[in-house]
Amino acid sequence: MYPEKIRSRAWYLVPIFFGLIGGIIAYFAIRRDDPEKAKKCLWVGIILTAINIIVNISLVSTGVYEQDYSVNI
């Protein structure tokens, strides 16, 4: 077993900026030093990715992205 060290809270920025991939990167980077923070980073990435998917689906279903630019080619 590895000795537990407290890692910086800045690791939470990785999943915030990169979503699920960032959560996985943060998890594997700090899992041996601070396993509790590593799991939280992974959950932050999962939750933010789920929120992003839900928001995108709701925007597409309302027709926000359907615009006619009247371009004739």
RAZIHU-V631836 format. One record per residue. RES is the residue in one letter. OMEGA is omega in degrees with one decimal (none if undefined). Layout:
res=RES omega=OMEGA
res=RES omega=OMEGA
This chain:
res=M omega=-178.0
res=Y omega=176.1
res=P omega=-176.2
res=E omega=175.1
res=K omega=176.6
res=I omega=179.7
res=R omega=-176.3
res=S omega=175.4
res=R omega=178.6
res=A omega=177.0
res=W omega=177.4
res=Y omega=179.0
res=L omega=-179.1
res=V omega=177.4
res=P omega=178.3
res=I omega=-178.5
res=F omega=-173.5
res=F omega=173.7
res=G omega=-175.7
res=L omega=178.6
res=I omega=177.3
res=G omega=176.6
res=G omega=178.2
res=I omega=178.5
res=I omega=-179.8
res=A omega=179.8
res=Y omega=-177.4
res=F omega=179.8
res=A omega=-174.1
res=I omega=-174.6
res=R omega=-178.3
res=R omega=-178.1
res=D omega=-177.1
res=D omega=-174.7
res=P omega=179.8
res=E omega=178.8
res=K omega=178.3
res=A omega=178.0
res=K omega=178.5
res=K omega=177.0
res=C omega=178.3
res=L omega=179.0
res=W omega=176.6
res=V omega=177.9
res=G omega=179.8
res=I omega=-177.0
res=I omega=-179.7
res=L omega=175.9
res=T omega=178.1
res=A omega=177.8
res=I omega=179.1
res=N omega=179.4
res=I omega=-179.0
res=I omega=-180.0
res=V omega=179.7
res=N omega=178.1
res=I omega=-179.3
res=S omega=178.1
res=L omega=178.9
res=V omega=-178.6
res=S omega=178.4
res=T omega=177.2
res=G omega=-179.4
res=V omega=-175.9
res=Y omega=-179.1
res=E omega=179.3
res=Q omega=177.7
res=D omega=-178.6
res=Y omega=178.0
res=S omega=179.4
res=V omega=177.4
res=N omega=177.9
res=I omega=none
